[in-house]
Amino acid sequence: MATNQHVANVGERGARRRRRAGILLCTLAAAALIVLLVVDAPSWCRLLVGVPAGLGAAELLQAREKT
């Protein structure tokens, strides 16, 4: 049986950078969503907020796993 071992390929500095970028992207996505809700933007505009939110979540996951 093969073992599923994790090998980190990013150091602590890289993980910190990814964590910061992830937090920034998620914060910007949340702020953009609030603004779009306040100005009653169309639904398709609000869906675009998913792009930076998804990228931010990916950065946070990569920082946690150090990949």
Secondary structure, DSSP 8 states (H G I E B T S, - for coil): ---------S-HHHHHHHHHHHHHHHHHHHHHHHHHHHTT--HHHHHTTHHHHHHHHHHHHHHHHT-
